[in-house]
Amino acid sequence: MRSVYARRTAIAGGLAALVGTLVLTGPTAQAAPPAPADAGTARTYLSQLTVAPETSVDGYSRSKFPHWITQYGQCNTREVVLKRDGQDVQQDAKCAAVSGTWYSPYDGATWHNAADIDIDHIVPLAQAWRSGADKWTTSQRQAFANDLTHSQLIAVTDRVNQIKGDKDPAQWMPPLKGYACTYAEMWVTVKHQYNLTVDAAEKDKLAAVLNGC
């Protein structure tokens, strides 16, 4: 009996060691933007959005969406998001990120230099302009461009963000397929929050994605 007990103890100890190893070597938690609505709520939000063709980009410029504004001390919105979305981020006296690790959920890439990271507006500024923001005041556009409260800003690989540009989900989705649901939820949450319109193709794509979530 003693030998059976010893074997069971050894097995239990081995399992505990294995679990400990998995915990230690598994992926660590990633910081993220504020959570968007879940898929069910996002589907409801999508049904409530006004469907309309995008308006002209005439009159648009990024300067009409002032960013990145100071959030506190010497920290602007970009630096706040870099700190929030990264791991072990160290900042200098001017709040600039000088080291850290950033995981881009758009493409699954990991970066160790903040220069490789863009802060993406989930709903791009030009897209917002064509969806109703052309009628906003400058202060409203500034709030949208620096929104840390909703799922509008996220740290991602710079070149992937540049490929996205001002495209909507009918024209571009994150290359990492596993992020499609979250991206669609974020997009719809932001458009609902700001009462922006969607065009027909955009709504169809979002509905198709959310119906699979």
Secondary structure, DSSP 4 states (H G I P E B T S, - for coil): -HHHHHHHHHHHHHHHHHHHHHHHHSPPP---SPP---HHHHHHHHHHSPB------TT--GGGS--SPEEETTEEHHHHHHHHHEEEEEE-TTS-EEEEEEEETTTTEEES-GGGEEEEESS-HHHHHHTTGGGS-HHHHHHHHT--SSTTEEEEEHHHHHHHTT--TTT---SSGGGHHHHHHHHHHHHHHTT--B-HHHHHHHHHHHHT-
